[in-house]
Amino acid sequence: MKITVIGGGSTYTPELVKGFLERTTQLLLHELWLMDVDEHRLAIVGGFVQRLVEARGRPFRVILTTNRREALAGASYVCTQLRVGQMEARRQDEYLARRHGLIGQETTGIGGMAKALRTIPVILEIAREMKAVAPDAWLINFTNPAGLIVEALNRYAPEVPAVGVCNVPYTAKMQFLARLKESTGREIVPEQAELKTLGLNHLTWHYGLIAEGEDLWPYVLKAVIQQAKEQAHPEWEPRYLESTRMIPNYYLHYYYHTEEKLREQEHWPPSRAEQVMQIEAELLKQYANPALVDLPPDLMRRGGAYYSTVATQLISAHYNDLGEIHVVNAPNRGAVKEWDTQWVLELPARVSRQGIEPLPAQPLPPFAFGLVAAVKAYEILTVRAAVDGDIEAAYQALITHPLGPRLNQAEAVLEDMLATNWSYLPQFHGKVPPPKRASVTPGGDK
């Protein structure tokens, strides 16, 4: 079996490889190909990965390349974890939003839209190449914004089996299991627990935890509510938890506590991208050490906890026909009967050799569905803009997103977004005049 990682120079890659090393008896992996456009980073990260594998008896080969087609050829699984424009583009997204008084975040709001416009055309190119040189391969997408990426793949490359993965649901499940143990003394093995969750990537509500045939959610919720009542500044207001009986994905803070998040941005630099850039610089120095053959503790500062667990368990469930339940980003296909069958949702699904089968679920209640519907409309418009270079779709996406600009801001924000990312947006070239680039300081402000 050959597995290919597009974006193999990512500082996340060693953790992913650790997951493959832990599953050598489950996955008969022969070759792991790491592909990246940044040859320097690939050499450092790839060299460290090769030492990791060598130190554990070299159960599979690690091959480094900058040739994407060669990397894809004959692959069984393709993991995409790329970042068009690298971390500097993420930093620009954050400050683009801040200078217009909006939320500056990698996947939520206009930062997520800018990243989607840069990324979707590249992901669709990869899908087209897979169809030609790896027709039986599955595309496992970890690239953000994960839900939007899979939405684009489902609409424009449906012949390529694709699924989006995110570490947030698994992290939430682990936190709930820890809370359950603290409050009741009951210890549940993570693989035996099923998280009930529904929504869009980074826009979900958790509402159940099933283990040993029992719904343990009342115990989890009771413990969370009790802790919230004891805290001066709880993560979620007790009244909200008691009323909804759900616990939101933490990304919903950007929607529910927008003013607080905007105040936090006033203290930049460093923004999150700038923090990560520093962490990555330190990690790359450590990876370059020829004596290093274990994951450094600093990797946890990078974020993405449980990424390797989520990605490799999913591949194993498919490869070994396990029929396991995983939370994924996949087309609805009637799982939530009241919603559009084509919408890509984040929800539990059964994973086997037959594919990804979303499990039936009741629709979210109106207080949550209204937000989901608005963001899904924004996603569909953004996909259209990214694929066709449709400037009107881009404008409408901006004014549709709940965290987008006011109507009298929208044109200026769109112009700034295009100017900031123009070299990464060839789909708009020749369709709209080149935007005038704003004068931007090193910190990203006008």
N, C-alpha and C positions, 0 to 999 in steps of 0.2 A: 504493500500500500504506500502511495505517495501522498503526502499532505503538503500544501503550499500555503505560505503566509505572505500576503501582499502587505508591505509595510513592516518587513522583517527587521528593519533597523530601529524599531520602536523600543524604548526602554522597558516596555511591558513584555517583550518577547521572551526573556529568560523565565518569567513566571509561567507563561504558556508552555514553554518547553518542559518545565518542572512537572506540569500536569501530564504531559505525554510520557515522561519518564516514570511517573507513578502508575501508569496504566499500560505498561509494556505487555502484561499478560492478557489484557483485554483488547488492545489495538495492535494488530500485527503490522506495525509501522516499519517500513523498509527505508524510505527516504523522506526527510523533512527539508523542503526547499524554502529558504528565506530570500525574498526578493525585495529590493528597495531601490529608489532612484538616487538616494544619497549614499554613494559608495563608501565615504569615510565612516559614516555611522554604521553602515552594514558591516564593515570590517571589524569595528570595535565590538558591537553587539554580537555579531555572528561568531567572532573569534571566542568570545566568552561562552556562548552557547555550545560551541564545539568542545570547549574544555569541560563544561558541565556534563555533556554526553559521554565524553571520553573517560571522565573520572568514574562514571557509573557503568563501565564495561562496554560502552559503545553499542547499545542495543539497536541503534539505527544511525544512518549517515545523515549529516547536516551539510547541505550544499548551499552556497551563497551565490547570488547572481543579481545583476541589474537588468537582465533580459526577461521581461514579463512573460512573453509568449513561451519561452523555453521553460520558465518556472511553472506555467499552467499546464503544459502538455502532459497528458496522461494522469493528471491528479485525480484522486478520489474525493478529496475535500479541499476547498479553498477558503482560507480564513482571511478576511479583509479587515485591516486595522490601520488604514492609511490616514494621512492628514495632508491634504492639498495645501501648499503654502507653509507647511510645517508650523511650529509653535508661534512664529512671528505673526502668522495670519490670525491665529486665535487671539493674540494680544491686540491686534488691530480691531478685531470684532468687538472686544470688550470696550475699547476706548471709543470706537464708533458709536456705540450705544450711549456711553457716558456723556459724550459731548452733546447729545441731543436729549439728555435727561431721561434716558430709558435704561432698562435692565441690560447690563453687559454680561452675558453668560454664553457659554460654549454651545448649548443646545436649545436654550429657551429664549424666545423673543427674536430680535433682529440679528443677534449673534448667531443663533442657530440657523436662521434663514440665509445669512451670508455664507455660512459653512456649507449648507445644502446646495446653494447655487454653484459653489466651487467643486463640490464632491460628486454630485449625482452623475454628471456626464462621464466622469472617470470610472465610476462604478459600473455604469452601463457599458462602457468600452470593455471592461474586464469580463462582464457577462457575455458579450458578443464573442470575445476571444475564447472563453470557456466553451461556448457552443461549438466552436470550430475545432479546438484541440483537446478538450476534456469534456466531451458531451455527456458523460455519466456523472460528472462531479456535482457535489452540493456546495453551494456558497453559504458560508457561515459568516455573517456580518457583525462585526463589533464596532465598525466605524460610526461615529456620531455625525448627525443626529440619526440614531439607529432606526427609529420608526419611519422617518421620512425616506431613508435609503431603501428600506424594504418596500415602502409604498411605491417608489419609483420602479423598482425591480418587478413588482407584481403587475404594474400597469404597462411597462415598456419592454420587459424581458421575461414574460411569464413562462417561457419554455425552459428557463434555467431554475432548478429548484433552489430556493433561497429562504433563509430564515435569519432573523435578527436576534442577537443575544445581548443581554445587559446584566451586569453584576448586581444592580440595585435590588431586584426581587429576592435574589438568593441572600444578599446581605440582610435584608429585612427579615427573612425567615430565620436566619441565625440569631438575630436580635430578639425575635419573638420567642424562640426556643430558650434562650438564656433567661428572658423575663419569666417564662413559665417555670423554669427550674428554680429561680429565686423565690417565686411566690408560692409554689406548690410542692417543690422538691421533686417534681416529676422530670425525668431526663429522657428525651426523645432523640434517637439517631436522626440526623438531618435527612438522610436518604429515605427515611420512613415517614417523613412529614410532607404534606402537600399544602402549599400556600394558595389560598383563594384570592385572586387579585384580578382587576379588570380596568381597562382604559387604554391610553396610548403610552408609548415609551416616555418616561419621565413625567407622566400625567396619569397615575393610577391610584386606585383606592384598594387597600387590603381589607378583606372582610371575613376571612375564615382561615383556620389552620386545622387540617385533618390529619390524625395519626391514630393507628390501631383501630380504625373504624369509628373514631369519635371526633366530633368537632370541639376542639379545645379553645376556640376563639373567645368564648365568654370569660375564661380564666385569664387569657392574655389581655383582653380589653379591660377587664376589671383592674388588673395590675397597672396598666398604663394610665387609666383614669385616676387611680389612687395616687400614683406618683405625680401626675399633673397637678392634682389638688394640693399636694404638699410643697410644690415648687413655687417660688416667687415669679419666675419667668419660664413657664413650661413650654415645651416645643409646640404643643397643640393645646388650645383652650379646652378645659374639661367639658364645658357646655357643648362644644362642637362634637367631641367624642361621644358624649352621652346621647346626643340627638341623632347623629348619623350612624352610630355603631360601626364606624369604619375608621381606619387609620390611614391618612394620606401618605403617599410617596413624598419624601422630603423635598423634592423639587417643587411641590405645590406651595412652598413658602414664597416663591417668586410671585405667585398669584394672590395668595392670601395676606402676605406681609410685604407688599411691594415697597411701601415707603421705608420700611426698615432696611430692606436690601439696597435701596437707592442711597440711604444715608451711609451704609457701609462702603459704597463706591467712592464716597467723598474722601475717604482716607487713602485711596490709591495714590501713588504706587506703594507696595506692589499689588497688582491685580493677581488673580489666580494664575493666569498664564505666566506672568513674570515670576511667581513663586515656583511654578513647575519648571520653567526654564532654568532656574537656579538648581533645583533638585536634579534635573536631568544632566546638567553640566557635571555635578558631583558624581552622579551614577556612572556616567560615561568614563570619568577618570578611574572609578573603581573597576568597571568592566575591563578597562584596558590593562589592568594589573595581571600579568601572566600567571601569578600565583593564585589568583582568585578562582575557586571551583565550586563555590556555594553562593546562593542568593544573598546579597548584602541586606542588612536590616533597613537601610535607607529606601529600599524599593517600596516599602509600605507607605512612605510619605508621598509617593507618586500618585496614590489612589488606585482604584480598580481592584480592591480586595475581592478575592474569590473568582477573578476573571478566569484563571486556568481551570478551576473546578467547573465553572459553568460551561466553558467551551468544550473541554475534553469529555465531560459527562454526556453532553449532548451528542457529540460525535460517536461515543461508545454506544449510546442508546440506539442510534440509527444503525451503526455498523453491526452490532450484535443482536439487533432485532429484539430489544429488551421490553419495548412497550412502556417505558417509564414516562412519568408526567414531569414536564419541564415548563417553566414560564418562558415564553418566547414572543417574538414579534412576527406575526404571520397573518395572512388574510383571514377574515372572519368566517367566510364560507358557511354561514348559517348557524354558527355556534351561538351567537346572540341573534335570535330570529328577528327581533324588532329593528336591528341595525342593518345598514347596507352590507351585503355579502362581500363586496370588494374591499371594504375598509381593512387596512392592516391594523390589528389591535395587539396590545400586550396582554396575554392571557395564558392560562395553563393549557397545555396540549400534550397529547400522547405521541411519543416519538418511537418509531419502529422502522423496519426496512420499507414499509409501505409509505412512509413519509411523515409529515406533521399533521396531526388530526386535532384541531382545537376542540376542547371539551365544551359541551353545552353550558351556557351560563345565562342567568337572568340579567336584563339590562340594568345599568346603573340608575339610581333614582334621579329625579329631575334636577336636584341641586348640583349633581355632578355631571349629568349628561349635557347640560347646557354648555359647560366649559369644554367638554370633550368635542361636542359638535362644532363649536367655533374653531377650535384648534385643528380639527380634522379638515374643515373647509380651507383654513390657511395652508395646511399641508398639501392638499390637492392643487391649490393654486401655485404653491411654490414648486412642486414637481413640474407643473406645466411650464413655468417660467424657466426652470433649470434645463429642461429638455429642449424646448423650442426657442429659447431666447425671447420669450414673450414679455415685453416690458409692461403691458397692461395687466397681465397676470401677476407680475411682480408687485406692481403698485397695489393691486387689489389684495394680495396676500398681506402686505404691510398694514393696510387699514382693517383687515379682518382679524388679525391676531389680537387677543385681549391685552397683550403687553406691547402692542405696536404704538406708533406715533399717533398724535391727534391729527385730524384731517388736514389742518393747516400746516402741519409739519411734514406730512408724508412725502411730498415731492422732494423736499430738501434732503430727507433721510435717504430716499432711494438714490438720489444723485450722489450723495456721499458714499453710500454702499457700493455703487458701481465704480466710482472713482478709486476708492480704496482697494478694490479687488479686480480692477479692469484686466490686468494681465492674466488672471485666472478665469476669466469669463468670456472665452472666445465665442460662445453661442450668441452673445449680444453684438459682437463686432459686425459692422455693416448693416445692422438693423436699427441701431440708435447711434447718434453722434457720440464720439468719445467724450465722456464727462470731464469737466474741469476738475482737476485734483486739488483738494483743499490743502492748504499749508498746515502740516502736522508736526508738532514738536516730538522729540524722542519719547516723551511720556504718552503721546497719542492725542493730546488736546490740540484744538485749533489755536 
